[in-house]
């Protein structure tokens, strides 16, 4: 199960997602996360994974700056579970 946790101010404090690794027709490796609809690529599996980590970091920075995390996750089918100090989203 994919999980994303934020503090009460909306800053991402934890993220656990499943990434699929595919090899396309040109021989490029593609790392894809269906839960966040994010992808990246590389010439090797390691490059694709590294590029995905960079993509995920940019994603976290962008949604935090724009204040759009909640709206985006709900649109992608995530479910929100709130507590006093944290908000957890689950995707399945």
C-alpha positions as a printed NumPy array, in Angstrom:
array([[  0.   ,   0.   ,   0.   ],
       [  1.307,   3.429,  -0.909],
       [  1.419,   5.924,   1.952],
       [  2.187,   9.631,   2.154],
       [  2.288,  11.492,   5.482],
       [  2.301,  15.228,   6.125],
       [  2.527,  17.37 ,   9.208],
       [ -0.406,  19.582,  10.177],
       [  1.018,  22.359,   7.981],
       [  1.046,  20.203,   4.831],
       [  4.797,  19.526,   4.644],
       [  5.531,  15.984,   3.468],
       [  7.177,  14.016,   6.275],
       [  7.106,  10.53 ,   4.77 ],
       [  6.381,   8.844,   1.478],
       [  6.292,   5.183,   0.481],
       [  5.272,   4.336,  -3.076],
       [  5.715,   1.398,  -5.408],
       [  7.701,   2.069,  -8.558],
       [  7.502,  -0.132, -11.633],
       [ 10.592,  -0.534, -13.795],
       [  9.976,  -1.113, -17.505],
       [ 12.209,  -1.332, -20.55 ],
       [ 10.772,   0.42 , -23.592],
       [ 11.262,  -0.45 , -27.273],
       [ 14.343,   1.788, -27.554],
       [ 16.118,   0.072, -24.645],
       [ 15.53 ,   2.909, -22.181],
       [ 14.523,   1.959, -18.656],
       [ 11.443,   3.743, -17.333],
       [ 10.621,   4.038, -13.629],
       [  6.886,   4.646, -13.215],
       [  4.762,   5.265, -10.118],
       [  1.06 ,   4.79 , -10.94 ],
       [ -0.067,   6.159,  -7.557],
       [  1.446,   9.582,  -8.3  ],
       [  1.489,   9.37 , -12.107],
       [  5.219,  10.183, -12.068],
       [  7.877,   8.671, -14.283],
       [ 11.507,   9.058, -15.269],
       [ 13.977,   7.174, -17.416],
       [ 17.617,   6.219, -17.822],
       [ 19.997,   4.106, -19.881],
       [ 20.294,   1.608, -17.012],
       [ 18.015,   0.453, -14.19 ],
       [ 20.144,   2.379, -11.703],
       [ 19.924,   5.592, -13.752],
       [ 16.148,   5.241, -14.015],
       [ 15.827,   4.76 , -10.241],
       [ 18.105,   7.726,  -9.531],
       [ 16.17 ,   9.904, -11.991],
       [ 12.915,   8.856, -10.325],
       [ 14.229,   9.897,  -6.904],
       [ 15.026,  13.323,  -8.394],
       [ 11.543,  13.487,  -9.957],
       [  9.964,  12.608,  -6.613],
       [ 11.996,  15.324,  -4.868],
       [ 10.848,  17.902,  -7.449],
       [  7.254,  16.69 ,  -7.02 ],
       [  7.415,  17.127,  -3.241],
       [  8.946,  20.585,  -3.579],
       [  6.416,  21.714,  -6.207],
       [  3.239,  20.584,  -4.423],
       [  4.511,  22.045,  -1.15 ],
       [  5.268,  25.437,  -2.715],
       [  1.962,  25.548,  -4.599],
       [ -0.094,  24.17 ,  -1.72 ],
       [ -1.753,  21.646,  -4.051],
       [ -0.843,  18.325,  -2.422],
       [ -4.278,  17.578,  -0.939],
       [ -6.132,  18.474,  -4.135],
       [ -3.751,  16.449,  -6.316],
       [ -3.751,  13.332,  -4.149],
       [ -7.534,  13.261,  -3.872],
       [ -7.816,  13.666,  -7.662],
       [ -5.473,  10.665,  -8.067],
       [ -7.691,   8.508,  -5.857],
       [ -5.804,   8.722,  -2.563],
       [ -7.806,   8.602,   0.69 ],
       [ -7.098,  11.08 ,   3.464],
       [ -6.919,  10.046,   7.136],
       [ -6.422,  12.915,   9.594],
       [ -5.026,  12.978,  13.121],
       [ -4.229,  15.882,  15.416],
       [ -0.654,  16.374,  14.229],
       [ -0.428,  14.432,  10.955],
       [ -2.4  ,  13.67 ,   7.833],
       [ -1.888,  10.32 ,   6.158],
       [ -2.962,   9.507,   2.604],
       [ -3.32 ,   5.933,   1.35 ],
       [ -3.591,   4.74 ,  -2.235],
       [ -4.578,   1.263,  -3.269]])
